[in-house]
Structure formats: C-alpha cells, structure tokens
Amino acid sequence: MAKQLNEITACIDKELKEFEKMFSDCFEFENSSLKSMLSYVLSMKGKRVRPILTFLVAASIGKINTQTKKSAVIIELLHTASLLHDDVIDASSLRRGRKTLNALWDNRSAILIGDYLYGKALSLIETQEDFNLMPVYAMIAMDLPSGEIKEEDSTKEKDISLDKYLQVIYEKTASLIEASVLSAYISNDTKQVSREQMQELGHCIGMAFQIKDDILDYSENTGKEKGKDLKEKKITLPFIYYFRSLNEQEQEETLDFLFSEDKDEKEIERFIFLLSESGAVKQAEEKMEYYTQRAESIISLMPDNVYSRSLLDLVSYLTKREH
C-alpha cells in the first residue's frame, strides 16, 4: 500500500516546519490591501512537492543546510508567482478548489502580486552561496514564460506533436522540479552523485508529475475539475495519443471540438468516454512509467538511507495520487 505524504515526509518534518516559517515571513507586509492579498495567496497552500524534494535529496546525499532551506524558499516563491500569472493567462477562477486571486480581486492585482513575489525571491539572494545558485533561478525565470509561449503557439498552430508537448511540460513544470533537485545538489559539496544524475532525476520526476496531472483530467473522483484541460483548449498527452488513433476526418472533427469556444458538459463527457475507450490514457500511463522508472534507477545509485527510501516513496506517491 502506497504511503501517505505525511508518512513520507516524517523524516524531514522539522525542516519543513522551518521552511513554512521562512516562507510565511516573505508574505508579511504593512499595507492593508497588499497584506490581505498576500495572506490569501499564502493560505492556498499546495503539497509543497518542491521543498520536500529539495530536502529529501539534500539529506540523501549530504545534509539540509541553511543554503538548502533558503533555495527551497526562493524556488517556492518563484513557483507561487508563476501560478498567479498562469491563472490570469488561463482566465482561471479556481485553483485547488478555491477562488483564484484574479477572480476575487482582478487580473492587475494578481499580476502585481506575482511580480512582488518574484522581487521577494531576488531579495533573498545575498551571499556567495546564494549567487552560486543564480543559474538555476535564471533557468526557471526563462523556462516558465518560454513554456507558456510555446503552449500558446501550439494552440494557435493546432500543433498536436509529441515533441512540442514534451518541450512545453518540461519548461512549464519539470524545470521547477529539476531546479529543486539541483539546488539540493549544489548546496552540498558531495562526490556521491553527479550533477548530471541529479538534473536527470529532477527532469524525470517533473515529467512524470505533469503527465499524471494530464491523466487526472480524464479520471473520475479526483477532486480536479473534470475536463478542465479540454475547456482551456490544452493539448495534453492523452489527447495526443487519442488524436493519433483517428482517421483524417475524425482528426479534423476532434480539433474543431478541442478549439471550440463553447463545450457543454454532455459533449465533454462523451469525448472523455471515447478517449478513455481508445486506450490513450493507458498509453499516457506507460509514458509516465517510463520517466518514473528512470527516476527510480537514479535514486538506486544514491546512498541507501531513510531519506533516499522516502524519495522513492515520494515518486510512487506522485504517480499514484488521485488528485
């Protein structure tokens, strides 16, 4: 039976509590209007996958030091800022079952709060050790908007290619997870693993994580709004595999459906049924498993301890989760 997240993170509970204190301190502000918006963003806490990964990797290969903790905070700030901007771009009104900042206030406020968090992340870069991680932070800052632009291009060009999809999910999702793993490696002076191995580990976990999200859009009882990606005209892996199984006329009709402005619930339900029956979800699961096995093989090369075993449990949790 797969472990729950709180069981997996028990070995780093102290460090995660310290992280939460450091992270919440970044949201303190005297201005009442800004304070209320920042407080709301802080309350929309996710699973903290990125800091958990950073701490488990660091403890597996060395130790969780001050630099490790600060880098986890900086990356989570960059991640949170990107979500605020994503919600504006996608015109999303809900995230994690709650109203988005742009829905409660407005798009301008959401963009400005996102910009503020980017600035806050930069303000934490003070020491030489911090600057050693600047290439990692710069990679995130470039990859996240680049991924958004490529996704927008795919929509405009109706590009249903696997290569473009993999580029998009790497830049939009996997790059952040890769950065989390790399920051753990860079904050430790260790010869037990190589930078290339850690970069590959983060890449594979990130790709598997996003593919699982794509699969959940076509699954029952996930807590996620069913068909959300379809409504937002997003080209995801199950859709690509389904599209490949169709003849030319069916492909044209399917593209017309995906890019139509108004999709009613019955149409979405029917499409999800047809896609599920085609075996496309199964193919997406196989692709996810490919990345999962690559990640697990790298973890097997790391020192065997409670942290690396928890890292294996985390990979299993992320790919077997139901929400």
Contacts in CASP RR format, 6 or more apart in sequence:
PFRMAT RR
TARGET T0000
AUTHOR 0000-0000-0000
METHOD contacts of the structure
MODEL  1
MAKQLNEITACIDKELKEFEKMFSDCFEFENSSLKSMLSYVLSMKGKRVR
PILTFLVAASIGKINTQTKKSAVIIELLHTASLLHDDVIDASSLRRGRKT
LNALWDNRSAILIGDYLYGKALSLIETQEDFNLMPVYAMIAMDLPSGEIK
EEDSTKEKDISLDKYLQVIYEKTASLIEASVLSAYISNDTKQVSREQMQE
LGHCIGMAFQIKDDILDYSENTGKEKGKDLKEKKITLPFIYYFRSLNEQE
QEETLDFLFSEDKDEKEIERFIFLLSESGAVKQAEEKMEYYTQRAESIIS
LMPDNVYSRSLLDLVSYLTKREH
2 313 0 8 1.000
2 316 0 8 1.000
2 317 0 8 1.000
2 320 0 8 1.000
3 313 0 8 1.000
3 316 0 8 1.000
3 317 0 8 1.000
4 317 0 8 1.000
5 47 0 8 1.000
5 52 0 8 1.000
5 317 0 8 1.000
7 313 0 8 1.000
8 52 0 8 1.000
8 310 0 8 1.000
8 313 0 8 1.000
8 314 0 8 1.000
8 317 0 8 1.000
9 16 0 8 1.000
9 52 0 8 1.000
9 310 0 8 1.000
11 56 0 8 1.000
11 59 0 8 1.000
11 306 0 8 1.000
11 307 0 8 1.000
11 310 0 8 1.000
12 52 0 8 1.000
12 55 0 8 1.000
12 56 0 8 1.000
12 59 0 8 1.000
12 64 0 8 1.000
12 307 0 8 1.000
12 310 0 8 1.000
15 55 0 8 1.000
15 64 0 8 1.000
15 69 0 8 1.000
16 48 0 8 1.000
16 51 0 8 1.000
16 52 0 8 1.000
16 55 0 8 1.000
18 69 0 8 1.000
19 48 0 8 1.000
19 51 0 8 1.000
19 55 0 8 1.000
19 69 0 8 1.000
19 72 0 8 1.000
19 73 0 8 1.000
19 76 0 8 1.000
22 69 0 8 1.000
22 70 0 8 1.000
22 73 0 8 1.000
23 42 0 8 1.000
23 73 0 8 1.000
23 76 0 8 1.000
23 77 0 8 1.000
24 42 0 8 1.000
26 73 0 8 1.000
26 77 0 8 1.000
26 117 0 8 1.000
26 120 0 8 1.000
26 124 0 8 1.000
27 38 0 8 1.000
27 39 0 8 1.000
27 41 0 8 1.000
27 42 0 8 1.000
28 35 0 8 1.000
28 38 0 8 1.000
29 35 0 8 1.000
29 38 0 8 1.000
34 113 0 8 1.000
34 116 0 8 1.000
37 101 0 8 1.000
37 105 0 8 1.000
37 109 0 8 1.000
37 113 0 8 1.000
38 113 0 8 1.000
38 116 0 8 1.000
40 101 0 8 1.000
40 104 0 8 1.000
41 80 0 8 1.000
41 84 0 8 1.000
41 101 0 8 1.000
41 113 0 8 1.000
41 117 0 8 1.000
44 95 0 8 1.000
44 96 0 8 1.000
44 98 0 8 1.000
46 96 0 8 1.000
48 76 0 8 1.000
49 177 0 8 1.000
49 209 0 8 1.000
49 318 0 8 1.000
50 72 0 8 1.000
50 75 0 8 1.000
50 76 0 8 1.000
50 79 0 8 1.000
50 176 0 8 1.000
50 177 0 8 1.000
50 180 0 8 1.000
51 72 0 8 1.000
51 73 0 8 1.000
51 75 0 8 1.000
51 76 0 8 1.000
51 180 0 8 1.000
52 314 0 8 1.000
53 177 0 8 1.000
53 180 0 8 1.000
53 181 0 8 1.000
53 184 0 8 1.000
53 202 0 8 1.000
53 205 0 8 1.000
53 311 0 8 1.000
53 314 0 8 1.000
54 68 0 8 1.000
54 71 0 8 1.000
54 72 0 8 1.000
54 75 0 8 1.000
54 180 0 8 1.000
54 181 0 8 1.000
54 183 0 8 1.000
54 184 0 8 1.000
55 64 0 8 1.000
55 68 0 8 1.000
55 72 0 8 1.000
55 184 0 8 1.000
56 307 0 8 1.000
56 308 0 8 1.000
56 310 0 8 1.000
56 311 0 8 1.000
56 314 0 8 1.000
57 180 0 8 1.000
57 181 0 8 1.000
57 184 0 8 1.000
57 185 0 8 1.000
57 198 0 8 1.000
57 201 0 8 1.000
57 307 0 8 1.000
57 311 0 8 1.000
58 64 0 8 1.000
58 65 0 8 1.000
58 68 0 8 1.000
58 184 0 8 1.000
58 185 0 8 1.000
58 187 0 8 1.000
58 188 0 8 1.000
59 305 0 8 1.000
59 307 0 8 1.000
60 302 0 8 1.000
60 303 0 8 1.000
60 305 0 8 1.000
60 307 0 8 1.000
60 308 0 8 1.000
60 311 0 8 1.000
61 184 0 8 1.000
61 185 0 8 1.000
61 188 0 8 1.000
61 190 0 8 1.000
61 192 0 8 1.000
61 193 0 8 1.000
61 302 0 8 1.000
61 303 0 8 1.000
62 188 0 8 1.000
62 190 0 8 1.000
62 192 0 8 1.000
63 188 0 8 1.000
65 187 0 8 1.000
65 188 0 8 1.000
67 127 0 8 1.000
67 129 0 8 1.000
67 130 0 8 1.000
67 133 0 8 1.000
67 187 0 8 1.000
68 183 0 8 1.000
68 184 0 8 1.000
68 187 0 8 1.000
68 188 0 8 1.000
70 124 0 8 1.000
70 130 0 8 1.000
71 133 0 8 1.000
71 136 0 8 1.000
71 183 0 8 1.000
71 184 0 8 1.000
71 186 0 8 1.000
71 187 0 8 1.000
72 180 0 8 1.000
72 183 0 8 1.000
73 124 0 8 1.000
74 121 0 8 1.000
74 124 0 8 1.000
74 125 0 8 1.000
74 133 0 8 1.000
74 137 0 8 1.000
75 137 0 8 1.000
75 140 0 8 1.000
75 176 0 8 1.000
75 179 0 8 1.000
75 180 0 8 1.000
75 183 0 8 1.000
77 117 0 8 1.000
77 118 0 8 1.000
77 120 0 8 1.000
77 121 0 8 1.000
77 124 0 8 1.000
78 117 0 8 1.000
78 118 0 8 1.000
78 121 0 8 1.000
78 137 0 8 1.000
78 140 0 8 1.000
78 141 0 8 1.000
78 144 0 8 1.000
78 176 0 8 1.000
79 176 0 8 1.000
80 114 0 8 1.000
80 117 0 8 1.000
81 113 0 8 1.000
81 114 0 8 1.000
81 115 0 8 1.000
81 117 0 8 1.000
81 118 0 8 1.000
81 121 0 8 1.000
82 144 0 8 1.000
82 176 0 8 1.000
83 95 0 8 1.000
84 101 0 8 1.000
84 102 0 8 1.000
84 110 0 8 1.000
84 111 0 8 1.000
84 113 0 8 1.000
84 114 0 8 1.000
84 117 0 8 1.000
85 110 0 8 1.000
85 111 0 8 1.000
85 114 0 8 1.000
86 92 0 8 1.000
86 148 0 8 1.000
87 95 0 8 1.000
87 100 0 8 1.000
87 101 0 8 1.000
87 102 0 8 1.000
87 103 0 8 1.000
87 110 0 8 1.000
88 102 0 8 1.000
88 107 0 8 1.000
88 110 0 8 1.000
88 111 0 8 1.000
89 148 0 8 1.000
90 232 0 8 1.000
92 100 0 8 1.000
92 102 0 8 1.000
92 103 0 8 1.000
92 232 0 8 1.000
93 99 0 8 1.000
93 100 0 8 1.000
93 102 0 8 1.000
93 103 0 8 1.000
94 100 0 8 1.000
94 103 0 8 1.000
94 225 0 8 1.000
97 223 0 8 1.000
100 110 0 8 1.000
101 109 0 8 1.000
101 110 0 8 1.000
101 113 0 8 1.000
102 109 0 8 1.000
102 110 0 8 1.000
118 141 0 8 1.000
121 137 0 8 1.000
124 130 0 8 1.000
125 131 0 8 1.000
125 133 0 8 1.000
125 134 0 8 1.000
125 137 0 8 1.000
129 187 0 8 1.000
132 186 0 8 1.000
133 183 0 8 1.000
133 186 0 8 1.000
133 187 0 8 1.000
136 179 0 8 1.000
136 182 0 8 1.000
136 183 0 8 1.000
136 186 0 8 1.000
137 179 0 8 1.000
139 175 0 8 1.000
139 179 0 8 1.000
140 175 0 8 1.000
140 176 0 8 1.000
140 179 0 8 1.000
143 170 0 8 1.000
143 171 0 8 1.000
143 172 0 8 1.000
143 175 0 8 1.000
144 171 0 8 1.000
144 172 0 8 1.000
144 175 0 8 1.000
144 176 0 8 1.000
146 171 0 8 1.000
147 167 0 8 1.000
147 168 0 8 1.000
147 171 0 8 1.000
147 172 0 8 1.000
148 172 0 8 1.000
150 164 0 8 1.000
150 167 0 8 1.000
150 168 0 8 1.000
150 171 0 8 1.000
151 168 0 8 1.000
151 172 0 8 1.000
151 234 0 8 1.000
151 235 0 8 1.000
153 159 0 8 1.000
154 161 0 8 1.000
154 164 0 8 1.000
154 165 0 8 1.000
154 168 0 8 1.000
154 235 0 8 1.000
155 233 0 8 1.000
155 234 0 8 1.000
155 235 0 8 1.000
155 259 0 8 1.000
158 255 0 8 1.000
158 259 0 8 1.000
159 235 0 8 1.000
160 235 0 8 1.000
160 239 0 8 1.000
160 240 0 8 1.000
160 243 0 8 1.000
160 255 0 8 1.000
161 240 0 8 1.000
162 237 0 8 1.000
162 240 0 8 1.000
165 235 0 8 1.000
165 236 0 8 1.000
165 237 0 8 1.000
165 240 0 8 1.000
166 207 0 8 1.000
169 207 0 8 1.000
169 210 0 8 1.000
169 211 0 8 1.000
170 203 0 8 1.000
170 207 0 8 1.000
172 210 0 8 1.000
173 206 0 8 1.000
173 207 0 8 1.000
173 209 0 8 1.000
173 210 0 8 1.000
173 213 0 8 1.000
174 202 0 8 1.000
174 203 0 8 1.000
174 205 0 8 1.000
174 206 0 8 1.000
174 207 0 8 1.000
174 209 0 8 1.000
174 210 0 8 1.000
177 202 0 8 1.000
177 203 0 8 1.000
177 205 0 8 1.000
177 206 0 8 1.000
177 209 0 8 1.000
178 199 0 8 1.000
178 202 0 8 1.000
178 203 0 8 1.000
178 206 0 8 1.000
180 202 0 8 1.000
181 198 0 8 1.000
181 199 0 8 1.000
181 201 0 8 1.000
181 202 0 8 1.000
181 205 0 8 1.000
182 195 0 8 1.000
182 198 0 8 1.000
182 199 0 8 1.000
182 202 0 8 1.000
184 198 0 8 1.000
185 193 0 8 1.000
185 195 0 8 1.000
185 198 0 8 1.000
186 195 0 8 1.000
192 302 0 8 1.000
192 303 0 8 1.000
193 301 0 8 1.000
193 302 0 8 1.000
197 298 0 8 1.000
197 301 0 8 1.000
200 294 0 8 1.000
200 298 0 8 1.000
201 295 0 8 1.000
201 298 0 8 1.000
201 299 0 8 1.000
202 295 0 8 1.000
204 291 0 8 1.000
204 292 0 8 1.000
204 294 0 8 1.000
204 295 0 8 1.000
204 298 0 8 1.000
205 291 0 8 1.000
205 295 0 8 1.000
205 315 0 8 1.000
205 318 0 8 1.000
206 291 0 8 1.000
207 288 0 8 1.000
207 291 0 8 1.000
208 288 0 8 1.000
208 289 0 8 1.000
208 291 0 8 1.000
208 292 0 8 1.000
208 295 0 8 1.000
208 315 0 8 1.000
208 318 0 8 1.000
208 319 0 8 1.000
209 318 0 8 1.000
209 319 0 8 1.000
211 237 0 8 1.000
211 284 0 8 1.000
211 287 0 8 1.000
211 288 0 8 1.000
211 291 0 8 1.000
212 288 0 8 1.000
212 318 0 8 1.000
212 319 0 8 1.000
212 321 0 8 1.000
214 229 0 8 1.000
214 236 0 8 1.000
214 237 0 8 1.000
214 238 0 8 1.000
214 284 0 8 1.000
215 237 0 8 1.000
215 238 0 8 1.000
215 281 0 8 1.000
215 284 0 8 1.000
215 285 0 8 1.000
215 288 0 8 1.000
216 222 0 8 1.000
216 224 0 8 1.000
216 322 0 8 1.000
216 323 0 8 1.000
217 224 0 8 1.000
217 226 0 8 1.000
217 227 0 8 1.000
217 228 0 8 1.000
217 229 0 8 1.000
217 230 0 8 1.000
217 236 0 8 1.000
217 238 0 8 1.000
218 226 0 8 1.000
218 227 0 8 1.000
218 238 0 8 1.000
218 272 0 8 1.000
218 275 0 8 1.000
218 276 0 8 1.000
218 281 0 8 1.000
219 226 0 8 1.000
219 281 0 8 1.000
219 322 0 8 1.000
220 226 0 8 1.000
221 322 0 8 1.000
222 322 0 8 1.000
222 323 0 8 1.000
223 322 0 8 1.000
223 323 0 8 1.000
224 323 0 8 1.000
226 268 0 8 1.000
226 272 0 8 1.000
227 268 0 8 1.000
227 272 0 8 1.000
229 236 0 8 1.000
229 239 0 8 1.000
230 239 0 8 1.000
230 258 0 8 1.000
230 263 0 8 1.000
230 268 0 8 1.000
230 271 0 8 1.000
230 272 0 8 1.000
231 263 0 8 1.000
231 268 0 8 1.000
233 258 0 8 1.000
233 259 0 8 1.000
235 258 0 8 1.000
237 283 0 8 1.000
237 284 0 8 1.000
237 287 0 8 1.000
238 275 0 8 1.000
238 280 0 8 1.000
238 281 0 8 1.000
238 283 0 8 1.000
238 284 0 8 1.000
239 258 0 8 1.000
239 275 0 8 1.000
239 280 0 8 1.000
240 280 0 8 1.000
241 278 0 8 1.000
241 279 0 8 1.000
241 280 0 8 1.000
241 283 0 8 1.000
241 284 0 8 1.000
242 254 0 8 1.000
242 274 0 8 1.000
242 275 0 8 1.000
242 278 0 8 1.000
242 279 0 8 1.000
242 280 0 8 1.000
243 251 0 8 1.000
243 254 0 8 1.000
243 255 0 8 1.000
245 278 0 8 1.000
245 279 0 8 1.000
245 280 0 8 1.000
246 254 0 8 1.000
257 263 0 8 1.000
257 267 0 8 1.000
257 271 0 8 1.000
275 281 0 8 1.000
288 319 0 8 1.000
289 319 0 8 1.000
292 315 0 8 1.000
292 319 0 8 1.000
295 315 0 8 1.000
296 312 0 8 1.000
296 315 0 8 1.000
299 308 0 8 1.000
299 311 0 8 1.000
299 312 0 8 1.000
299 315 0 8 1.000
302 308 0 8 1.000
302 311 0 8 1.000
END
